[in-house]
Amino acid sequence: MRSEANENPASAPGQQAPAAINKRATGLLLAAVGAICFSGKAIIVKLAYRYGVDAVTLIMYRMLFALPFFVVMAWWAGRGKPPLSRRDWAGVLGLGFIGYYLSSMLDFAGLQYITASLERLILYLGPTLVLLLGWALRGRRITRGHLLATAVSYAGALTVFGLELRIAPTGATAWGALLVFVSTFTYALYLFYSGEFVQRLGSLRLVGLATAFACVCCIVQFLLVKPMAAAQVAPEVIWLSVLNATLCTAAPVLMVMMAVERLGPSLASQVGMIGPLSTIAMGIVILGEPFTPWLAAGTALVVAGIFMFSRAGR
């Protein structure tokens, strides 16, 4: 007995082609919007700092409003699945502490001293640090293509860093860049060690649990180091934190995961390179950050380097 596809061979490809095109188009849109939403985080943080709030209080509010979303995410992804073992819990909590709590805290602290544009460019150096960790800890080979792409990326970041040093020749700029770079390294550690847990738990469940734990860490940190009076902030800080928690934290996590399902990690990451460009555009329009040829050149080098890096990994 033949199937309908065998009886009418021409109908199957004709029906599948529009669905495949729609799936790809939806994936591209999700990846692009997710990258832009992620990039908006730095803009919102810089806006909030204008109201005199400190990094510990600001990240507490962001994580407080984001916590329910990640709890629901973890519950949804864990339905009908076996409970975590002690080893899984240890891994999830460790990844959450390093990859989301510590990384976010360092990033927020660094944004007090550097522009949103430089912060985003430094964060995009993450894949080079994952490669370095693979070479140092697991003996993975580094190709000439990887080395060239890494050199191009760092040349771009250093170009923008040098520009900011000329504009504000103080140690604060170097300190802010260092904090964000360490934040990038801690997140690279998360990416490096999360592979086995993603395979066992699934990416959505891992992100939900790890980020929920990071949210709790940020709230506890505030309760330990700040008086309760510090929670009294300008109403604008509250609304910006709500926007940060929803539009720039929870929503893009889901959008990028859905994009990866439709496009695969390689193409989704390449679409995500729109992130630095959107950060620069929003920084100029919303924050009034300066735009110079050096900034354009540095950004082009970083984006080109990461694109070369993704191609070299194939």
VEXDODO-429316 format. One record per residue (C-alpha): z, y, x. Coordinates in nm, 4 decimals, m for minus. Each point is the difference from the previous one (the first is absolute). Layout:
<sites>
+----------+----------+----------+
:       c3 :       c2 :       c1 :
+----------+----------+----------+
:        Z :        Y :        X :
...
+----------+----------+----------+
</sites>
This chain:
<sites>
+----------+----------+----------+
:       c3 :       c2 :       c1 :
+----------+----------+----------+
:   0.0000 :   0.0000 :   0.0000 :
:  m0.1119 :   0.3265 :   0.1520 :
:   0.1999 :   0.3202 :  m0.0091 :
:  m0.1287 :   0.3201 :  m0.1582 :
:  m0.0574 :   0.1441 :   0.3468 :
:  m0.2264 :  m0.2938 :   0.0854 :
:  m0.1869 :   0.0267 :  m0.3275 :
:  m0.0683 :   0.3663 :   0.0598 :
:   0.0201 :   0.0660 :   0.3738 :
:  m0.1150 :   0.3585 :  m0.0287 :
:   0.2830 :   0.0974 :  m0.2319 :
:   0.2874 :  m0.0781 :   0.2389 :
:  m0.1006 :   0.2328 :   0.2843 :
:  m0.0936 :   0.2679 :  m0.2506 :
:   0.3418 :  m0.0187 :  m0.1589 :
:   0.1886 :  m0.0213 :   0.3284 :
:  m0.1738 :   0.2911 :   0.1739 :
:   0.1371 :   0.2803 :  m0.2248 :
:   0.3476 :  m0.1521 :   0.0161 :
:  m0.0137 :  m0.0143 :   0.3799 :
:  m0.1255 :   0.3582 :   0.0193 :
:   0.2740 :   0.1205 :  m0.2354 :
:   0.2628 :  m0.1903 :   0.1991 :
:  m0.1179 :   0.1562 :   0.3245 :
:  m0.0229 :   0.3486 :  m0.1488 :
:   0.3486 :  m0.0313 :  m0.1482 :
:   0.1330 :  m0.1199 :   0.3359 :
:  m0.1563 :   0.2928 :   0.1833 :
:   0.1464 :   0.2453 :  m0.2510 :
:   0.3462 :  m0.1574 :   0.0209 :
:  m0.0047 :   0.0009 :   0.3804 :
:  m0.1097 :   0.3648 :   0.0155 :
:   0.2468 :   0.1271 :  m0.2600 :
:   0.2789 :  m0.2055 :   0.1533 :
:  m0.0674 :   0.1458 :   0.3449 :
:  m0.0037 :   0.3541 :  m0.1404 :
:   0.3261 :  m0.0589 :  m0.1881 :
:   0.1645 :  m0.1399 :   0.3127 :
:  m0.1164 :   0.3079 :   0.1912 :
:   0.1599 :   0.2294 :  m0.2561 :
:   0.3455 :  m0.1178 :   0.1078 :
:   0.0021 :   0.2256 :   0.3064 :
:  m0.1132 :   0.2992 :  m0.2072 :
:   0.2792 :  m0.0491 :  m0.2528 :
:   0.2605 :  m0.0410 :   0.2740 :
:  m0.1124 :   0.3214 :   0.1695 :
:   0.0165 :   0.1835 :  m0.3334 :
:   0.3514 :  m0.1303 :  m0.0659 :
:   0.1226 :   0.1172 :   0.3405 :
:  m0.0789 :   0.3566 :  m0.1086 :
:   0.2986 :  m0.0203 :  m0.2377 :
:   0.2521 :  m0.0641 :   0.2779 :
:   0.0565 :  m0.3718 :  m0.0591 :
:   0.0688 :  m0.2300 :   0.2968 :
:  m0.1756 :  m0.3281 :   0.0826 :
:   0.2879 :  m0.2301 :  m0.1013 :
:   0.0327 :   0.1571 :  m0.3455 :
:  m0.3732 :   0.0190 :  m0.0555 :
:  m0.0671 :  m0.3641 :   0.0830 :
:   0.2977 :  m0.1030 :  m0.2123 :
:  m0.1566 :   0.1611 :  m0.3060 :
:  m0.3404 :  m0.1488 :   0.0738 :
:   0.1426 :  m0.3506 :   0.0311 :
:   0.2352 :   0.0429 :  m0.2960 :
:  m0.2916 :   0.0738 :  m0.2323 :
:  m0.2226 :  m0.2672 :   0.1592 :
:   0.2623 :  m0.2792 :  m0.0161 :
:  m0.0625 :  m0.1040 :  m0.3656 :
:  m0.3726 :  m0.0394 :   0.0654 :
:   0.0524 :  m0.2325 :   0.2948 :
:   0.2671 :  m0.2037 :  m0.1803 :
:  m0.2448 :  m0.0581 :  m0.2856 :
:  m0.2740 :  m0.0777 :   0.2521 :
:   0.2138 :  m0.2640 :   0.1728 :
:   0.1080 :  m0.1525 :  m0.3341 :
:  m0.3570 :  m0.0146 :  m0.1296 :
:  m0.1361 :  m0.1606 :   0.3160 :
:   0.2869 :  m0.2517 :   0.0131 :
:  m0.0296 :  m0.1341 :  m0.3554 :
:  m0.0185 :  m0.3779 :  m0.0055 :
:   0.0318 :  m0.0283 :   0.3772 :
:   0.2801 :  m0.1726 :   0.1915 :
:   0.2917 :   0.2150 :   0.1221 :
:   0.0029 :   0.1266 :   0.3545 :
:   0.1704 :  m0.2008 :   0.2713 :
:   0.2573 :   0.1558 :   0.2321 :
:  m0.2668 :   0.0282 :   0.2674 :
:  m0.2332 :   0.1767 :  m0.2424 :
:   0.2738 :   0.2414 :  m0.1049 :
:   0.0825 :   0.0765 :   0.3641 :
:  m0.3656 :   0.0681 :   0.0720 :
:  m0.0524 :   0.2156 :  m0.3091 :
:   0.3103 :   0.2115 :   0.0682 :
:  m0.0891 :   0.0398 :   0.3669 :
:  m0.3571 :   0.1009 :  m0.0837 :
:   0.1230 :   0.2403 :  m0.2659 :
:   0.2435 :   0.1629 :   0.2407 :
:  m0.2508 :   0.0404 :   0.2826 :
:  m0.3242 :   0.0515 :  m0.1862 :
:   0.1064 :   0.2160 :  m0.2914 :
:   0.3473 :   0.1467 :   0.0519 :
:  m0.0132 :   0.0817 :   0.3710 :
:  m0.3696 :   0.0852 :  m0.0008 :
:   0.0331 :   0.2328 :  m0.2993 :
:   0.3119 :   0.1684 :   0.1360 :
:  m0.1645 :   0.0733 :   0.3361 :
:  m0.3154 :   0.1211 :  m0.1719 :
:   0.1884 :   0.2410 :  m0.2271 :
:   0.1995 :   0.1292 :   0.2954 :
:  m0.3133 :   0.0558 :   0.2071 :
:  m0.1717 :   0.1937 :  m0.2773 :
:   0.2609 :   0.2731 :   0.0413 :
:  m0.1642 :   0.0954 :   0.3314 :
:  m0.3731 :  m0.0765 :  m0.0171 :
:  m0.2848 :   0.0580 :  m0.2437 :
:  m0.0996 :  m0.2532 :  m0.2621 :
:  m0.3383 :  m0.0371 :   0.1717 :
:   0.1466 :  m0.1094 :   0.3339 :
:   0.2467 :  m0.2306 :  m0.1748 :
:  m0.2798 :  m0.1825 :  m0.1819 :
:  m0.2077 :  m0.0375 :   0.3170 :
:   0.2949 :  m0.1516 :   0.1880 :
:   0.0653 :  m0.2448 :  m0.2836 :
:  m0.3617 :  m0.1162 :   0.0207 :
:   0.0637 :  m0.1251 :   0.3525 :
:   0.1951 :  m0.2911 :  m0.1509 :
:  m0.2714 :  m0.2671 :   0.0471 :
:  m0.0044 :   0.0646 :   0.3750 :
:   0.3749 :  m0.0646 :   0.0177 :
:  m0.0359 :  m0.3237 :  m0.1986 :
:  m0.2615 :  m0.1098 :   0.2539 :
:   0.2324 :   0.0890 :   0.2868 :
:   0.2810 :  m0.2014 :  m0.1572 :
:  m0.2308 :  m0.2976 :  m0.0351 :
:  m0.0911 :   0.0225 :   0.3685 :
:   0.3590 :   0.0503 :   0.1202 :
:   0.1777 :  m0.2523 :  m0.2236 :
:  m0.2616 :  m0.2638 :  m0.0741 :
:  m0.2501 :   0.0292 :   0.2806 :
:  m0.2926 :   0.0995 :  m0.2204 :
:  m0.3105 :   0.1156 :   0.1813 :
:  m0.0992 :   0.3664 :  m0.0029 :
:  m0.3741 :   0.0612 :   0.0184 :
:  m0.1821 :   0.2877 :   0.1666 :
:  m0.0986 :   0.1194 :  m0.3459 :
:   0.3659 :   0.0215 :  m0.0972 :
:   0.0826 :   0.1948 :   0.3166 :
:  m0.2851 :   0.2464 :  m0.0560 :
:   0.0927 :   0.0509 :  m0.3657 :
:   0.3658 :   0.0515 :   0.0939 :
:  m0.0951 :   0.2573 :   0.2644 :
:  m0.2126 :   0.1930 :  m0.2503 :
:   0.2771 :  m0.0020 :  m0.2614 :
:   0.2705 :   0.1195 :   0.2378 :
:  m0.2306 :   0.2672 :   0.1409 :
:  m0.0356 :   0.1388 :  m0.3513 :
:   0.3733 :  m0.0060 :  m0.0701 :
:   0.0784 :   0.1629 :   0.3345 :
:  m0.2610 :   0.2688 :  m0.0703 :
:   0.1754 :   0.1015 :  m0.3227 :
:   0.3411 :  m0.0336 :   0.1651 :
:  m0.1105 :   0.2332 :   0.2812 :
:  m0.1250 :   0.2477 :  m0.2595 :
:   0.3384 :   0.0080 :  m0.1722 :
:   0.1770 :   0.0427 :   0.3331 :
:  m0.2120 :   0.3080 :   0.0715 :
:   0.0756 :   0.1431 :  m0.3448 :
:   0.3747 :  m0.0767 :   0.0215 :
:   0.0864 :  m0.0625 :   0.3686 :
:   0.3488 :  m0.1384 :  m0.0605 :
:   0.1703 :  m0.3331 :   0.0426 :
:   0.0193 :  m0.0338 :  m0.3791 :
:  m0.3686 :  m0.0922 :  m0.0242 :
:   0.0339 :  m0.2717 :   0.2645 :
:   0.3162 :  m0.1298 :  m0.1673 :
:  m0.1654 :  m0.0153 :  m0.3412 :
:  m0.3046 :  m0.1803 :   0.1395 :
:   0.2266 :  m0.2491 :   0.1776 :
:   0.1942 :  m0.0728 :  m0.3198 :
:  m0.3194 :  m0.0660 :  m0.1944 :
:  m0.1385 :  m0.2166 :   0.2801 :
:   0.3170 :  m0.2118 :   0.0018 :
:  m0.0333 :  m0.0202 :  m0.3788 :
:  m0.3534 :  m0.1313 :   0.0510 :
:   0.1311 :  m0.2574 :   0.2485 :
:   0.2710 :  m0.1273 :  m0.2338 :
:  m0.2547 :  m0.0405 :  m0.2777 :
:  m0.2265 :  m0.1837 :   0.2440 :
:   0.2909 :  m0.2387 :   0.0597 :
:   0.0164 :  m0.0562 :  m0.3740 :
:  m0.3732 :  m0.0768 :  m0.0168 :
:   0.0214 :  m0.2276 :   0.3033 :
:   0.2850 :  m0.2149 :  m0.1298 :
:  m0.0825 :   0.0062 :  m0.3717 :
:  m0.2965 :  m0.2389 :   0.0173 :
:   0.1932 :  m0.3241 :  m0.0486 :
:   0.2077 :   0.1475 :  m0.2821 :
:  m0.3105 :   0.1278 :  m0.1794 :
:  m0.1394 :  m0.3536 :   0.0071 :
:   0.3190 :  m0.1502 :  m0.1443 :
:   0.1093 :   0.2717 :  m0.2433 :
:  m0.3163 :   0.1946 :  m0.0767 :
:  m0.0629 :   0.3614 :   0.0950 :
:   0.1179 :   0.1546 :  m0.3276 :
:   0.3298 :  m0.1897 :  m0.0030 :
:   0.0654 :   0.0785 :   0.3660 :
:  m0.0735 :   0.3710 :  m0.0399 :
:   0.2102 :   0.0219 :  m0.3152 :
:   0.3044 :  m0.1679 :   0.1545 :
:  m0.0243 :   0.1642 :   0.3425 :
:  m0.0534 :   0.3494 :  m0.1389 :
:   0.2752 :  m0.0404 :  m0.2606 :
:   0.2400 :  m0.0842 :   0.2842 :
:  m0.1226 :   0.3038 :   0.1945 :
:   0.0659 :   0.2158 :  m0.3068 :
:   0.3586 :  m0.1261 :  m0.0127 :
:   0.0399 :   0.0727 :   0.3734 :
:  m0.1134 :   0.3614 :  m0.0480 :
:   0.2401 :   0.0509 :  m0.2905 :
:   0.2923 :  m0.1538 :   0.1905 :
:  m0.0855 :   0.2124 :   0.3041 :
:   0.0268 :   0.3155 :  m0.2090 :
:   0.3353 :  m0.1091 :  m0.1462 :
:   0.1369 :  m0.0702 :   0.3489 :
:  m0.1150 :   0.3101 :   0.1895 :
:  m0.0237 :   0.2700 :  m0.2658 :
:   0.2499 :   0.1475 :  m0.2465 :
:  m0.0907 :  m0.0357 :  m0.3645 :
:  m0.0506 :   0.3756 :  m0.0120 :
:  m0.3125 :  m0.0511 :   0.2118 :
:  m0.1650 :  m0.1640 :  m0.3011 :
:  m0.0104 :   0.3395 :  m0.1688 :
:  m0.3490 :   0.1125 :   0.0933 :
:  m0.2604 :   0.2279 :  m0.1504 :
:  m0.1692 :  m0.1367 :  m0.3153 :
:  m0.3311 :   0.0152 :   0.1859 :
:   0.1313 :  m0.2579 :   0.2498 :
:   0.0813 :  m0.2400 :  m0.2852 :
:  m0.3451 :   0.0276 :  m0.1536 :
:  m0.1705 :  m0.0300 :   0.3365 :
:   0.2061 :  m0.3115 :   0.0720 :
:  m0.1002 :  m0.1531 :  m0.3344 :
:  m0.3630 :   0.0711 :   0.0835 :
:   0.0459 :  m0.1469 :   0.3466 :
:   0.1637 :  m0.3157 :  m0.1336 :
:  m0.2632 :  m0.0650 :  m0.2656 :
:  m0.3356 :   0.1447 :   0.1006 :
:   0.0410 :  m0.0293 :   0.3781 :
:   0.2128 :  m0.3149 :   0.0351 :
:  m0.0041 :  m0.2558 :  m0.2810 :
:  m0.3449 :   0.0691 :  m0.1439 :
:  m0.1979 :  m0.0152 :   0.3270 :
:   0.1728 :  m0.3255 :   0.1015 :
:  m0.1397 :  m0.1644 :  m0.3122 :
:  m0.3404 :   0.1675 :   0.0328 :
:  m0.0491 :  m0.1073 :   0.3614 :
:   0.1047 :  m0.3588 :  m0.0776 :
:  m0.2453 :  m0.0130 :  m0.2901 :
:  m0.2689 :   0.1444 :   0.2272 :
:   0.0653 :  m0.2678 :   0.2632 :
:  m0.0386 :  m0.2686 :  m0.2670 :
:  m0.3420 :   0.1391 :  m0.0946 :
:  m0.1356 :   0.1065 :   0.3398 :
:   0.1923 :  m0.1950 :   0.2621 :
:   0.2323 :   0.1580 :   0.2587 :
:  m0.2752 :   0.1154 :   0.2401 :
:  m0.2041 :   0.2102 :  m0.2437 :
:   0.3115 :   0.1269 :  m0.1792 :
:   0.1442 :   0.1236 :   0.3305 :
:  m0.3260 :   0.1725 :   0.0888 :
:  m0.0014 :   0.1845 :  m0.3330 :
:   0.3601 :   0.0961 :   0.0752 :
:  m0.1241 :   0.2086 :   0.2916 :
:  m0.0515 :   0.2754 :  m0.2539 :
:   0.3771 :   0.0507 :   0.0312 :
:   0.0064 :   0.2379 :   0.2989 :
:  m0.2828 :   0.2066 :  m0.1480 :
:   0.1779 :   0.0377 :  m0.3329 :
:   0.3257 :   0.0921 :   0.1751 :
:  m0.1727 :   0.2737 :   0.1983 :
:  m0.1738 :   0.1312 :  m0.3123 :
:   0.3246 :   0.0087 :  m0.1999 :
:   0.1856 :   0.1511 :   0.2953 :
:  m0.2480 :   0.2856 :   0.0196 :
:  m0.0191 :   0.0638 :  m0.3755 :
:   0.3612 :  m0.0640 :  m0.1032 :
:   0.2064 :   0.0688 :   0.3124 :
:  m0.2213 :   0.2609 :   0.1649 :
:  m0.0187 :  m0.1974 :   0.3244 :
:  m0.2626 :   0.1349 :   0.2434 :
:  m0.3363 :  m0.1691 :   0.0386 :
:  m0.1635 :   0.0226 :   0.3413 :
:  m0.2891 :  m0.1703 :   0.1798 :
:   0.2575 :  m0.1808 :   0.2152 :
:   0.1614 :  m0.1470 :  m0.3102 :
:  m0.3392 :  m0.1099 :  m0.1310 :
:  m0.0901 :  m0.1558 :   0.3360 :
:   0.3330 :  m0.1805 :   0.0321 :
:  m0.0197 :  m0.1362 :  m0.3521 :
:  m0.3567 :  m0.1199 :   0.0544 :
:   0.1081 :  m0.1829 :   0.3153 :
:   0.2932 :  m0.1723 :  m0.1701 :
:  m0.2081 :  m0.1105 :  m0.2987 :
:  m0.2858 :  m0.1141 :   0.2260 :
:   0.2415 :  m0.1867 :   0.2259 :
:   0.1666 :  m0.1875 :  m0.2860 :
:  m0.3414 :  m0.0852 :  m0.1446 :
:  m0.1078 :  m0.1355 :   0.3395 :
:   0.3289 :  m0.1871 :   0.0186 :
:  m0.0602 :  m0.1726 :  m0.3344 :
:  m0.3508 :  m0.0981 :   0.1080 :
:   0.1201 :  m0.1279 :   0.3361 :
:   0.2454 :  m0.2300 :  m0.1748 :
:  m0.2795 :  m0.1927 :  m0.1704 :
+----------+----------+----------+
</sites>
